[in-house]
Amino acid sequence: MDTKTTEKTAASKTDEVAEGTSTEAAGAAEAAAEAGATPAAVAAETVAAAGSTAAPAAEDDATDLLDEQDEQAEQDEQDEQDDVAPDELEAASSPEGTGIGAGAAAIVSAALSAVALTGTWTGKVVAERETLIGQIKTSAGGSPAQQINEIYGDAWHSTALVNGVFALLALVVAVLVLTLPRRPAWVRAVAVAGAVLGGLGLLLSVGTYFDLFLSLPTTGS
């Protein structure tokens, strides 16, 4: 639409220049004829007048046309920038829009969930410490039930407690990632996996700590 309007404007200006040029050329021819010049001289005077008038006018028209085209291009570019949604601009310029932070958090959540299910070096150290404490307590004597509880029960419960802490951290991180806006699909998938595994690890840890799945062995009466 804008291109057609520009072409029509340029065409009208060209017509005006042509009319002005023809008028000035006719005036020059009449002046030469009144001075008694020959037909050849009259024709030469007419051509010279037309050329001298048309050249600056054509140059000015070309300059004006180029200026109008540049202004139209700038206006179109500005309109395109205005059409872009503010949310898209913020997402493109914001570090969160790239999904790096959310992706890293989702991977951390999945790793914590795996650790909670398989156990950690920290949990092993805590369990060995509880075993050693139980041995010290029962070294001077103690019933079999007390030995089982102090040496083995406390160690198992300590391991379940450590794993439960890791599972809870994994679940919290996964939920936080899922609440973030503008997260990529793969980030959501990893976060969901971390949340599911974290919830499963937390359930197993709670059940083990309270002896819901496996109870401590008992001695015969």
Z-matrix of the N, CA and C atoms (Angstrom, degrees):
N
C 1 1.454
C 2 1.512 1 110.29
N 3 1.365 2 117.50 1 -47.77
C 4 1.453 3 121.64 2 -179.92
C 5 1.518 4 111.26 3 -67.08
N 6 1.343 5 118.58 4 -34.36
C 7 1.460 6 122.11 5 179.70
C 8 1.515 7 110.93 6 -66.49
N 9 1.349 8 116.40 7 -41.52
C 10 1.458 9 119.63 8 178.84
C 11 1.519 10 111.10 9 -64.90
N 12 1.319 11 117.05 10 -39.35
C 13 1.467 12 120.63 11 178.86
C 14 1.517 13 110.79 12 -63.46
N 15 1.345 14 116.22 13 -41.70
C 16 1.469 15 120.39 14 179.26
C 17 1.518 16 111.07 15 -64.48
N 18 1.367 17 116.19 16 -40.26
C 19 1.457 18 119.45 17 179.48
C 20 1.518 19 111.25 18 -65.33
N 21 1.352 20 116.78 19 -39.65
C 22 1.463 21 119.56 20 178.20
C 23 1.515 22 111.44 21 -64.59
N 24 1.338 23 116.36 22 -39.82
C 25 1.470 24 120.23 23 178.85
C 26 1.517 25 110.79 24 -64.25
N 27 1.345 26 115.63 25 -43.60
C 28 1.458 27 119.02 26 179.32
C 29 1.526 28 111.05 27 -64.01
N 30 1.342 29 117.00 28 -38.69
C 31 1.464 30 120.43 29 179.37
C 32 1.526 31 111.39 30 -64.98
N 33 1.335 32 116.37 31 -41.03
C 34 1.472 33 119.56 32 179.80
C 35 1.521 34 110.64 33 -65.70
N 36 1.340 35 115.97 34 -40.42
C 37 1.458 36 118.51 35 178.03
C 38 1.524 37 111.16 36 -64.36
N 39 1.314 38 117.09 37 -38.61
C 40 1.468 39 120.71 38 178.90
C 41 1.509 40 110.42 39 -63.57
N 42 1.335 41 117.43 40 -40.22
C 43 1.466 42 120.74 41 178.64
C 44 1.519 43 110.84 42 -64.27
N 45 1.350 44 116.19 43 -41.08
C 46 1.456 45 118.78 44 179.38
C 47 1.521 46 111.57 45 -63.78
N 48 1.336 47 115.37 46 -40.93
C 49 1.468 48 118.94 47 178.32
C 50 1.511 49 111.04 48 -64.02
N 51 1.359 50 115.54 49 -41.03
C 52 1.479 51 118.66 50 179.95
C 53 1.519 52 110.99 51 -63.77
N 54 1.353 53 117.08 52 -41.37
C 55 1.454 54 119.84 53 179.38
C 56 1.525 55 111.12 54 -64.93
N 57 1.343 56 116.24 55 -41.86
C 58 1.461 57 118.77 56 179.02
C 59 1.509 58 111.75 57 -65.48
N 60 1.328 59 115.02 58 -38.74
C 61 1.466 60 119.02 59 -179.74
C 62 1.512 61 110.90 60 -65.86
N 63 1.330 62 117.10 61 -43.61
C 64 1.471 63 120.06 62 179.94
C 65 1.519 64 110.89 63 -64.53
N 66 1.330 65 117.41 64 -36.37
C 67 1.471 66 120.41 65 179.37
C 68 1.533 67 111.37 66 -65.55
N 69 1.351 68 115.25 67 -46.13
C 70 1.451 69 118.58 68 179.59
C 71 1.533 70 111.41 69 -65.69
N 72 1.343 71 116.47 70 -37.68
C 73 1.466 72 119.14 71 178.73
C 74 1.517 73 111.19 72 -65.08
N 75 1.337 74 116.60 73 -39.25
C 76 1.467 75 119.59 74 178.24
C 77 1.524 76 110.66 75 -64.85
N 78 1.341 77 116.04 76 -39.35
C 79 1.468 78 118.70 77 178.62
C 80 1.515 79 112.02 78 -64.28
N 81 1.332 80 115.80 79 -40.11
C 82 1.462 81 118.70 80 178.21
C 83 1.513 82 111.07 81 -65.21
N 84 1.329 83 118.11 82 -37.39
C 85 1.469 84 120.87 83 179.72
C 86 1.525 85 110.72 84 -66.19
N 87 1.318 86 117.91 85 -41.40
C 88 1.466 87 120.66 86 179.11
C 89 1.516 88 111.25 87 -64.66
N 90 1.357 89 116.41 88 -39.91
C 91 1.463 90 118.89 89 179.28
C 92 1.516 91 111.26 90 -63.89
N 93 1.323 92 115.63 91 -40.57
C 94 1.461 93 118.97 92 179.77
C 95 1.514 94 111.24 93 -67.66
N 96 1.341 95 118.00 94 -37.37
C 97 1.470 96 120.87 95 179.46
C 98 1.513 97 110.77 96 -66.76
N 99 1.358 98 117.34 97 -39.52
C 100 1.458 99 119.74 98 179.16
C 101 1.523 100 112.04 99 -66.32
N 102 1.344 101 116.60 100 -29.83
C 103 1.465 102 119.63 101 178.37
C 104 1.504 103 112.34 102 -76.57
N 105 1.313 104 117.18 103 -3.44
C 106 1.462 105 120.10 104 176.79
C 107 1.499 106 113.84 105 85.13
N 108 1.324 107 117.92 106 24.47
C 109 1.460 108 119.64 107 179.49
C 110 1.516 109 110.35 108 -77.65
N 111 1.310 110 114.94 109 160.93
C 112 1.466 111 121.31 110 179.07
C 113 1.522 112 109.98 111 -72.99
N 114 1.347 113 117.07 112 160.51
C 115 1.477 114 119.19 113 178.51
C 116 1.521 115 113.01 114 -56.73
N 117 1.335 116 117.54 115 -37.27
C 118 1.466 117 120.11 116 179.07
C 119 1.513 118 110.96 117 -64.91
N 120 1.330 119 116.08 118 -41.25
C 121 1.472 120 119.42 119 178.75
C 122 1.506 121 110.86 120 -66.68
N 123 1.363 122 116.07 121 -38.97
C 124 1.463 123 119.55 122 177.68
C 125 1.529 124 110.66 123 -60.76
N 126 1.344 125 117.56 124 -43.97
C 127 1.462 126 121.45 125 179.80
C 128 1.521 127 111.35 126 -63.65
N 129 1.336 128 115.94 127 -42.11
C 130 1.470 129 119.23 128 178.77
C 131 1.511 130 111.06 129 -63.38
N 132 1.360 131 117.04 130 -41.45
C 133 1.459 132 120.55 131 178.94
C 134 1.521 133 111.21 132 -63.77
N 135 1.315 134 116.33 133 -37.13
C 136 1.467 135 120.47 134 179.32
C 137 1.520 136 111.41 135 -65.56
N 138 1.341 137 116.39 136 -46.09
C 139 1.462 138 120.68 137 179.75
C 140 1.513 139 111.35 138 -63.21
N 141 1.316 140 117.58 139 -41.45
C 142 1.465 141 121.55 140 -179.84
C 143 1.517 142 111.18 141 -64.38
N 144 1.349 143 115.90 142 -43.14
C 145 1.465 144 119.26 143 179.45
C 146 1.517 145 111.56 144 -64.32
N 147 1.331 146 115.63 145 -41.23
C 148 1.474 147 118.98 146 179.34
C 149 1.516 148 111.66 147 -65.15
N 150 1.336 149 116.73 148 -42.01
C 151 1.462 150 120.18 149 -179.45
C 152 1.511 151 112.36 150 -66.86
N 153 1.326 152 116.90 151 -43.30
C 154 1.465 153 120.17 152 -178.58
C 155 1.526 154 111.82 153 -66.55
N 156 1.315 155 116.98 154 -28.25
C 157 1.471 156 120.26 155 -179.50
C 158 1.522 157 111.90 156 -85.43
N 159 1.336 158 116.53 157 -38.17
C 160 1.459 159 120.43 158 -174.35
C 161 1.522 160 112.80 159 -75.10
N 162 1.345 161 117.70 160 -33.61
C 163 1.461 162 119.86 161 -175.51
C 164 1.521 163 112.72 162 -62.91
N 165 1.357 164 120.16 163 -53.01
C 166 1.480 165 118.00 164 178.31
C 167 1.524 166 113.01 165 -63.34
N 168 1.361 167 114.93 166 -37.60
C 169 1.457 168 117.48 167 -179.32
C 170 1.525 169 111.21 168 -64.51
N 171 1.343 170 117.58 169 -41.74
C 172 1.460 171 121.05 170 178.83
C 173 1.515 172 111.55 171 -65.35
N 174 1.341 173 115.88 172 -38.52
C 175 1.462 174 119.43 173 178.54
C 176 1.525 175 110.95 174 -64.76
N 177 1.340 176 115.94 175 -42.66
C 178 1.466 177 119.34 176 178.12
C 179 1.523 178 111.59 177 -63.14
N 180 1.335 179 116.42 178 -41.35
C 181 1.471 180 119.56 179 179.12
C 182 1.531 181 111.49 180 -63.62
N 183 1.334 182 116.90 181 -41.23
C 184 1.461 183 119.88 182 179.32
C 185 1.524 184 111.10 183 -63.80
N 186 1.338 185 115.61 184 -40.38
C 187 1.469 186 119.39 185 178.53
C 188 1.521 187 111.21 186 -63.90
N 189 1.347 188 115.90 187 -45.07
C 190 1.465 189 119.70 188 178.97
C 191 1.522 190 111.61 189 -61.75
N 192 1.340 191 116.30 190 -39.34
C 193 1.460 192 120.27 191 -179.54
C 194 1.528 193 111.05 192 -65.33
N 195 1.334 194 117.35 193 -41.97
C 196 1.461 195 120.82 194 178.06
C 197 1.530 196 111.16 195 -64.04
N 198 1.339 197 115.92 196 -40.11
C 199 1.461 198 119.25 197 178.66
C 200 1.529 199 111.26 198 -63.28
N 201 1.333 200 115.83 199 -41.59
C 202 1.457 201 119.32 200 179.26
C 203 1.527 202 111.51 201 -65.01
N 204 1.329 203 116.72 202 -38.33
C 205 1.459 204 120.02 203 179.20
C 206 1.529 205 110.95 204 -66.65
N 207 1.346 206 116.86 205 -40.70
C 208 1.470 207 119.70 206 177.93
C 209 1.523 208 111.06 207 -63.35
N 210 1.338 209 115.99 208 -43.10
C 211 1.463 210 118.96 209 178.49
C 212 1.519 211 112.04 210 -63.01
N 213 1.344 212 116.25 211 -39.20
C 214 1.462 213 120.17 212 179.27
C 215 1.535 214 110.89 213 -65.99
N 216 1.346 215 116.91 214 -39.39
C 217 1.464 216 120.48 215 178.90
C 218 1.518 217 110.87 216 -65.26
N 219 1.350 218 116.78 217 -41.40
C 220 1.455 219 119.72 218 177.96
C 221 1.528 220 111.42 219 -64.48
N 222 1.325 221 116.07 220 -38.83
C 223 1.459 222 119.76 221 178.93
C 224 1.524 223 111.74 222 -65.63
N 225 1.354 224 116.52 223 -40.45
C 226 1.461 225 119.91 224 178.00
C 227 1.526 226 111.37 225 -63.89
N 228 1.336 227 116.23 226 -40.88
C 229 1.462 228 120.12 227 179.26
C 230 1.523 229 111.10 228 -64.36
N 231 1.337 230 116.03 229 -40.90
C 232 1.454 231 120.03 230 178.49
C 233 1.529 232 111.39 231 -64.41
N 234 1.360 233 115.94 232 -38.96
C 235 1.467 234 119.65 233 178.57
C 236 1.524 235 111.05 234 -64.14
N 237 1.345 236 116.63 235 -38.75
C 238 1.462 237 119.70 236 179.16
C 239 1.523 238 111.20 237 -65.37
N 240 1.330 239 116.81 238 -39.24
C 241 1.462 240 119.80 239 178.06
C 242 1.516 241 111.30 240 -67.15
N 243 1.333 242 116.71 241 -35.99
C 244 1.462 243 119.75 242 178.82
C 245 1.516 244 112.00 243 -68.82
N 246 1.349 245 116.54 244 -28.83
C 247 1.460 246 119.85 245 -178.85
C 248 1.522 247 112.48 246 -73.49
N 249 1.348 248 118.26 247 -19.46
C 250 1.457 249 120.83 248 -179.28
C 251 1.517 250 109.05 249 -70.38
N 252 1.337 251 115.79 250 132.54
C 253 1.464 252 120.71 251 -177.20
C 254 1.523 253 110.30 252 -68.31
N 255 1.343 254 117.51 253 143.77
C 256 1.473 255 120.00 254 178.16
C 257 1.521 256 112.79 255 -60.11
N 258 1.331 257 116.92 256 -33.55
C 259 1.464 258 119.31 257 179.73
C 260 1.518 259 111.29 258 -64.74
N 261 1.353 260 116.37 259 -38.05
C 262 1.456 261 119.96 260 179.27
C 263 1.517 262 111.06 261 -67.23
N 264 1.338 263 116.85 262 -40.55
C 265 1.458 264 119.82 263 177.51
C 266 1.516 265 110.73 264 -63.96
N 267 1.325 266 117.24 265 -41.46
C 268 1.462 267 120.69 266 179.81
C 269 1.513 268 110.93 267 -66.79
N 270 1.343 269 115.79 268 -37.88
C 271 1.460 270 118.85 269 179.30
C 272 1.512 271 111.97 270 -67.90
N 273 1.348 272 116.08 271 -35.83
C 274 1.463 273 119.58 272 -179.66
C 275 1.515 274 111.67 273 -72.26
N 276 1.348 275 117.98 274 -34.54
C 277 1.452 276 121.33 275 -176.86
C 278 1.511 277 113.21 276 -91.76
N 279 1.323 278 118.49 277 -16.76
C 280 1.456 279 121.19 278 -176.31
C 281 1.513 280 110.00 279 -88.90
N 282 1.349 281 118.23 280 140.99
C 283 1.459 282 120.23 281 176.87
C 284 1.520 283 112.50 282 -61.72
N 285 1.364 284 117.37 283 -31.05
C 286 1.446 285 119.33 284 179.28
C 287 1.525 286 111.32 285 -66.82
N 288 1.356 287 116.94 286 -27.87
C 289 1.444 288 119.48 287 -179.02
C 290 1.505 289 113.04 288 -63.96
N 291 1.348 290 117.36 289 -26.89
C 292 1.450 291 120.16 290 179.60
C 293 1.514 292 112.60 291 -74.62
N 294 1.363 293 119.34 292 -18.74
C 295 1.449 294 122.54 293 178.48
C 296 1.509 295 114.73 294 80.95
N 297 1.358 296 117.71 295 9.43
C 298 1.466 297 119.45 296 -177.76
C 299 1.526 298 110.56 297 -67.96
N 300 1.342 299 115.69 298 -49.16
C 301 1.460 300 118.56 299 -178.99
C 302 1.518 301 112.59 300 -64.27
N 303 1.344 302 115.86 301 -43.12
C 304 1.464 303 119.32 302 179.19
C 305 1.524 304 111.33 303 -65.44
N 306 1.332 305 116.70 304 -38.73
C 307 1.466 306 119.78 305 178.46
C 308 1.517 307 112.23 306 -64.87
N 309 1.340 308 116.60 307 -41.69
C 310 1.459 309 119.86 308 178.60
C 311 1.526 310 110.94 309 -63.95
N 312 1.330 311 116.73 310 -42.03
C 313 1.461 312 120.00 311 178.88
C 314 1.525 313 111.67 312 -63.88
N 315 1.340 314 116.53 313 -38.99
C 316 1.459 315 119.82 314 178.62
C 317 1.527 316 111.48 315 -64.07
N 318 1.335 317 116.59 316 -40.65
C 319 1.470 318 120.04 317 178.73
C 320 1.517 319 110.69 318 -66.62
N 321 1.336 320 116.65 319 -39.88
C 322 1.470 321 120.13 320 176.62
C 323 1.530 322 110.79 321 -61.07
N 324 1.323 323 116.25 322 -41.22
C 325 1.465 324 119.86 323 178.30
C 326 1.522 325 111.25 324 -61.11
N 327 1.342 326 116.73 325 -44.74
C 328 1.466 327 119.38 326 179.27
C 329 1.525 328 111.37 327 -64.39
N 330 1.340 329 117.06 328 -38.41
C 331 1.468 330 120.30 329 179.15
C 332 1.519 331 111.38 330 -66.47
N 333 1.323 332 117.04 331 -42.65
C 334 1.469 333 119.86 332 177.41
C 335 1.525 334 111.71 333 -62.58
N 336 1.316 335 116.42 334 -36.88
C 337 1.467 336 119.54 335 177.99
C 338 1.522 337 111.20 336 -64.64
N 339 1.343 338 116.25 337 -43.20
C 340 1.464 339 119.35 338 178.30
C 341 1.525 340 111.43 339 -63.10
N 342 1.336 341 115.57 340 -39.68
C 343 1.464 342 119.43 341 178.33
C 344 1.523 343 110.87 342 -64.33
N 345 1.329 344 116.40 343 -40.45
C 346 1.458 345 119.92 344 -179.61
C 347 1.526 346 111.89 345 -63.75
N 348 1.315 347 117.68 346 -31.99
C 349 1.466 348 120.98 347 -178.97
C 350 1.523 349 112.49 348 -82.21
N 351 1.326 350 117.75 349 -34.91
C 352 1.475 351 121.05 350 -175.77
C 353 1.517 352 113.33 351 -94.89
N 354 1.333 353 117.69 352 -17.39
C 355 1.456 354 120.12 353 -178.20
C 356 1.519 355 111.69 354 98.23
N 357 1.310 356 116.09 355 160.17
C 358 1.460 357 122.41 356 -177.51
C 359 1.521 358 110.38 357 -128.00
N 360 1.320 359 114.25 358 164.85
C 361 1.450 360 119.77 359 175.43
C 362 1.531 361 110.09 360 -65.50
N 363 1.322 362 116.27 361 -34.42
C 364 1.470 363 120.34 362 178.32
C 365 1.525 364 111.10 363 -62.93
N 366 1.334 365 116.20 364 -43.64
C 367 1.455 366 119.71 365 178.53
C 368 1.517 367 112.01 366 -63.55
N 369 1.330 368 115.95 367 -36.49
C 370 1.471 369 119.24 368 179.16
C 371 1.524 370 111.07 369 -66.59
N 372 1.333 371 116.28 370 -41.38
C 373 1.463 372 119.95 371 179.41
C 374 1.529 373 110.55 372 -64.52
N 375 1.327 374 116.38 373 -43.68
C 376 1.469 375 120.37 374 179.54
C 377 1.533 376 110.44 375 -62.61
N 378 1.329 377 116.84 376 -40.48
C 379 1.462 378 119.92 377 179.90
C 380 1.525 379 110.96 378 -65.24
N 381 1.328 380 117.50 379 -43.02
C 382 1.465 381 120.46 380 178.44
C 383 1.529 382 111.15 381 -63.72
N 384 1.321 383 116.12 382 -36.23
C 385 1.467 384 118.94 383 178.15
C 386 1.526 385 110.72 384 -64.47
N 387 1.329 386 117.17 385 -44.22
C 388 1.450 387 120.44 386 179.11
C 389 1.531 388 111.23 387 -64.23
N 390 1.324 389 116.03 388 -35.46
C 391 1.468 390 119.56 389 177.52
C 392 1.524 391 110.75 390 -64.38
N 393 1.332 392 115.02 391 -42.91
C 394 1.463 393 118.82 392 179.37
C 395 1.531 394 111.51 393 -65.02
N 396 1.318 395 116.89 394 -41.32
C 397 1.461 396 120.38 395 177.83
C 398 1.531 397 110.55 396 -62.12
N 399 1.322 398 116.44 397 -41.20
C 400 1.468 399 120.03 398 178.78
C 401 1.504 400 112.03 399 -63.77
N 402 1.313 401 116.77 400 -38.33
C 403 1.464 402 119.87 401 178.33
C 404 1.520 403 111.04 402 -66.01
N 405 1.320 404 115.62 403 -38.47
C 406 1.467 405 118.67 404 178.90
C 407 1.527 406 110.41 405 -65.85
N 408 1.325 407 116.76 406 -41.96
C 409 1.455 408 120.18 407 -177.82
C 410 1.522 409 112.59 408 -66.02
N 411 1.318 410 116.23 409 -34.58
C 412 1.470 411 119.61 410 -175.23
C 413 1.529 412 112.70 411 -99.99
N 414 1.316 413 116.84 412 5.45
C 415 1.471 414 118.63 413 -178.32
C 416 1.524 415 112.07 414 -67.84
N 417 1.320 416 116.77 415 -31.75
C 418 1.467 417 120.29 416 -179.07
C 419 1.514 418 111.96 417 -84.74
N 420 1.284 419 116.12 418 0.67
C 421 1.456 420 119.29 419 179.51
C 422 1.506 421 110.44 420 128.18
N 423 1.282 422 116.00 421 151.83
C 424 1.444 423 121.72 422 -179.84
C 425 1.502 424 110.41 423 169.89
N 426 1.295 425 115.35 424 155.39
C 427 1.462 426 119.64 425 -179.89
C 428 1.527 427 110.06 426 -71.51
N 429 1.335 428 117.51 427 159.46
C 430 1.459 429 120.24 428 177.33
C 431 1.531 430 113.31 429 -58.30
N 432 1.325 431 116.89 430 -38.51
C 433 1.466 432 119.91 431 179.07
C 434 1.526 433 110.80 432 -64.42
N 435 1.339 434 116.24 433 -39.27
C 436 1.455 435 119.47 434 178.08
C 437 1.520 436 110.96 435 -67.19
N 438 1.311 437 117.71 436 -40.07
C 439 1.471 438 120.81 437 178.16
C 440 1.529 439 110.86 438 -62.61
N 441 1.318 440 116.81 439 -42.75
C 442 1.463 441 119.89 440 179.01
C 443 1.526 442 111.14 441 -62.42
N 444 1.303 443 116.19 442 -43.49
C 445 1.461 444 120.51 443 -178.10
C 446 1.526 445 112.01 444 -68.99
N 447 1.325 446 116.82 445 -42.95
C 448 1.460 447 119.95 446 -176.69
C 449 1.524 448 112.58 447 -76.20
N 450 1.319 449 117.39 448 -39.24
C 451 1.466 450 119.81 449 -174.45
C 452 1.525 451 111.82 450 -85.23
N 453 1.320 452 117.09 451 -42.61
C 454 1.455 453 119.95 452 -173.97
C 455 1.531 454 113.09 453 -105.87
N 456 1.308 455 116.36 454 -43.98
C 457 1.464 456 119.16 455 -175.73
C 458 1.520 457 112.58 456 -62.09
N 459 1.319 458 117.90 457 -47.24
C 460 1.462 459 120.49 458 -179.80
C 461 1.532 460 111.62 459 -63.58
N 462 1.330 461 116.53 460 -37.44
C 463 1.462 462 120.11 461 179.21
C 464 1.527 463 111.08 462 -65.17
N 465 1.320 464 116.50 463 -43.99
C 466 1.471 465 119.31 464 179.00
C 467 1.531 466 110.90 465 -64.84
N 468 1.319 467 116.07 466 -41.87
C 469 1.465 468 119.22 467 -179.55
C 470 1.536 469 111.54 468 -66.11
N 471 1.322 470 116.20 469 -36.19
C 472 1.471 471 119.47 470 178.05
C 473 1.528 472 110.75 471 -65.85
N 474 1.331 473 116.90 472 -41.29
C 475 1.465 474 119.89 473 177.61
C 476 1.522 475 111.22 474 -62.90
N 477 1.324 476 116.23 475 -42.66
C 478 1.468 477 119.83 476 178.60
C 479 1.523 478 111.06 477 -64.13
N 480 1.333 479 117.26 478 -36.51
C 481 1.462 480 120.35 479 179.36
C 482 1.525 481 111.56 480 -65.65
N 483 1.322 482 117.00 481 -44.49
C 484 1.477 483 120.43 482 179.36
C 485 1.523 484 110.25 483 -64.03
N 486 1.322 485 117.53 484 -45.77
C 487 1.464 486 120.12 485 179.05
C 488 1.531 487 111.47 486 -63.39
N 489 1.322 488 116.63 487 -35.90
C 490 1.463 489 119.57 488 177.90
C 491 1.510 490 112.78 489 -65.13
N 492 1.337 491 116.78 490 -36.20
C 493 1.469 492 119.97 491 177.35
C 494 1.532 493 110.18 492 -63.51
N 495 1.327 494 117.32 493 -44.32
C 496 1.468 495 120.47 494 178.09
C 497 1.528 496 111.03 495 -63.97
N 498 1.317 497 116.53 496 -39.72
C 499 1.463 498 119.65 497 179.09
C 500 1.523 499 111.25 498 -65.28
N 501 1.324 500 117.29 499 -39.32
C 502 1.460 501 120.89 500 178.77
C 503 1.533 502 111.16 501 -66.12
N 504 1.326 503 117.06 502 -41.57
C 505 1.467 504 120.22 503 176.37
C 506 1.533 505 111.20 504 -61.51
N 507 1.321 506 116.19 505 -42.50
C 508 1.469 507 119.78 506 178.83
C 509 1.523 508 111.15 507 -61.91
N 510 1.320 509 116.59 508 -41.89
C 511 1.461 510 120.48 509 -179.48
C 512 1.529 511 111.45 510 -65.99
N 513 1.330 512 116.98 511 -41.39
C 514 1.465 513 120.61 512 -179.89
C 515 1.527 514 110.84 513 -65.37
N 516 1.324 515 117.05 514 -45.10
C 517 1.469 516 120.29 515 -179.93
C 518 1.525 517 110.71 516 -63.24
N 519 1.319 518 117.16 517 -41.30
C 520 1.461 519 120.28 518 -179.91
C 521 1.532 520 111.38 519 -63.62
N 522 1.299 521 117.12 520 -41.87
C 523 1.469 522 120.71 521 178.95
C 524 1.525 523 110.60 522 -64.59
N 525 1.326 524 117.40 523 -40.72
C 526 1.465 525 120.66 524 178.00
C 527 1.523 526 111.31 525 -62.31
N 528 1.328 527 116.89 526 -41.10
C 529 1.466 528 120.31 527 178.84
C 530 1.522 529 110.63 528 -64.47
N 531 1.307 530 117.45 529 -39.74
C 532 1.460 531 120.65 530 -179.07
C 533 1.526 532 112.50 531 -68.84
N 534 1.313 533 117.52 532 -21.47
C 535 1.467 534 120.14 533 178.14
C 536 1.520 535 112.69 534 -88.59
N 537 1.329 536 118.83 535 -7.87
C 538 1.466 537 121.05 536 179.66
C 539 1.521 538 110.14 537 -73.19
N 540 1.341 539 117.88 538 144.03
C 541 1.474 540 120.20 539 177.73
C 542 1.529 541 111.29 540 -82.69
N 543 1.329 542 116.32 541 160.57
C 544 1.460 543 124.55 542 173.59
C 545 1.532 544 111.74 543 54.46
N 546 1.317 545 116.94 544 48.02
C 547 1.450 546 120.22 545 178.37
C 548 1.528 547 108.87 546 -99.10
N 549 1.338 548 118.72 547 138.31
C 550 1.468 549 121.30 548 178.95
C 551 1.526 550 111.87 549 -64.24
N 552 1.315 551 114.59 550 165.86
C 553 1.468 552 119.41 551 -176.87
C 554 1.525 553 111.56 552 -65.89
N 555 1.332 554 117.17 553 -39.72
C 556 1.469 555 118.70 554 -178.27
C 557 1.525 556 111.14 555 -67.30
N 558 1.333 557 117.04 556 -30.90
C 559 1.465 558 120.15 557 177.23
C 560 1.531 559 109.89 558 -66.44
N 561 1.332 560 116.04 559 -42.81
C 562 1.464 561 119.28 560 177.74
C 563 1.527 562 111.04 561 -62.23
N 564 1.331 563 116.62 562 -40.46
C 565 1.467 564 119.64 563 -179.01
C 566 1.525 565 111.05 564 -64.05
N 567 1.320 566 117.25 565 -45.48
C 568 1.464 567 120.39 566 179.85
C 569 1.524 568 110.79 567 -65.71
N 570 1.340 569 116.48 568 -39.37
C 571 1.462 570 119.98 569 179.44
C 572 1.527 571 111.12 570 -64.90
N 573 1.320 572 116.62 571 -40.81
C 574 1.471 573 119.65 572 177.62
C 575 1.520 574 110.73 573 -63.43
N 576 1.326 575 116.70 574 -41.59
C 577 1.465 576 119.95 575 177.43
C 578 1.526 577 111.11 576 -62.51
N 579 1.340 578 116.03 577 -41.88
C 580 1.459 579 119.15 578 177.95
C 581 1.515 580 112.46 579 -64.11
N 582 1.339 581 116.45 580 -38.89
C 583 1.458 582 119.77 581 178.95
C 584 1.528 583 111.51 582 -66.14
N 585 1.326 584 116.74 583 -42.14
C 586 1.471 585 120.02 584 -179.42
C 587 1.524 586 110.68 585 -65.36
N 588 1.339 587 116.18 586 -47.65
C 589 1.465 588 118.94 587 -179.74
C 590 1.524 589 111.70 588 -66.94
N 591 1.347 590 115.87 589 -37.24
C 592 1.455 591 118.57 590 177.28
C 593 1.516 592 112.58 591 -64.53
N 594 1.321 593 116.65 592 -41.35
C 595 1.462 594 119.72 593 176.50
C 596 1.518 595 112.32 594 -63.74
N 597 1.345 596 115.93 595 -39.67
C 598 1.469 597 119.20 596 177.97
C 599 1.523 598 111.06 597 -65.69
N 600 1.337 599 116.29 598 -43.18
C 601 1.465 600 119.06 599 178.35
C 602 1.509 601 112.60 600 -63.83
N 603 1.343 602 116.81 601 -38.03
C 604 1.466 603 119.88 602 177.52
C 605 1.523 604 111.38 603 -65.43
N 606 1.326 605 116.49 604 -39.53
C 607 1.466 606 120.15 605 178.71
C 608 1.526 607 111.43 606 -63.59
N 609 1.333 608 116.50 607 -43.91
C 610 1.468 609 120.01 608 179.55
C 611 1.523 610 111.61 609 -66.42
N 612 1.324 611 116.67 610 -37.72
C 613 1.463 612 119.92 611 -179.34
C 614 1.526 613 111.08 612 -66.96
N 615 1.333 614 116.30 613 -43.14
C 616 1.462 615 119.81 614 179.23
C 617 1.533 616 110.50 615 -64.32
N 618 1.335 617 115.59 616 -42.45
C 619 1.466 618 118.64 617 179.54
C 620 1.515 619 112.41 618 -64.88
N 621 1.335 620 117.25 619 -37.21
C 622 1.462 621 120.05 620 179.17
C 623 1.524 622 111.70 621 -72.02
N 624 1.326 623 115.60 622 -37.76
C 625 1.473 624 118.94 623 -178.18
C 626 1.526 625 111.64 624 -65.70
N 627 1.318 626 115.66 625 -37.92
C 628 1.471 627 119.58 626 -179.05
C 629 1.532 628 112.50 627 -97.50
N 630 1.334 629 117.31 628 13.83
C 631 1.472 630 122.82 629 176.40
C 632 1.528 631 111.82 630 57.96
N 633 1.338 632 116.15 631 38.55
C 634 1.459 633 119.41 632 179.45
C 635 1.526 634 111.71 633 -81.19
N 636 1.323 635 117.23 634 -33.04
C 637 1.476 636 120.68 635 -178.04
C 638 1.535 637 111.07 636 -95.07
N 639 1.328 638 116.24 637 -45.20
C 640 1.463 639 121.35 638 -179.07
C 641 1.517 640 107.43 639 -132.48
N 642 1.293 641 115.91 640 121.00
C 643 1.468 642 120.17 641 178.46
C 644 1.525 643 109.56 642 -92.08
N 645 1.316 644 114.95 643 161.06
C 646 1.462 645 119.93 644 178.20
C 647 1.519 646 110.20 645 -67.91
N 648 1.316 647 116.68 646 144.62
C 649 1.471 648 118.63 647 177.84
C 650 1.531 649 110.73 648 -67.48
N 651 1.270 650 114.25 649 150.60
C 652 1.469 651 120.55 650 -179.18
C 653 1.535 652 109.36 651 -116.96
N 654 1.305 653 115.00 652 154.34
C 655 1.462 654 120.60 653 177.72
C 656 1.525 655 110.20 654 -90.21
N 657 1.296 656 115.38 655 153.19
C 658 1.461 657 119.56 656 178.60
C 659 1.515 658 110.70 657 -70.27
N 660 1.282 659 115.10 658 152.93
C 661 1.453 660 120.03 659 179.17
C 662 1.527 661 110.83 660 -74.43
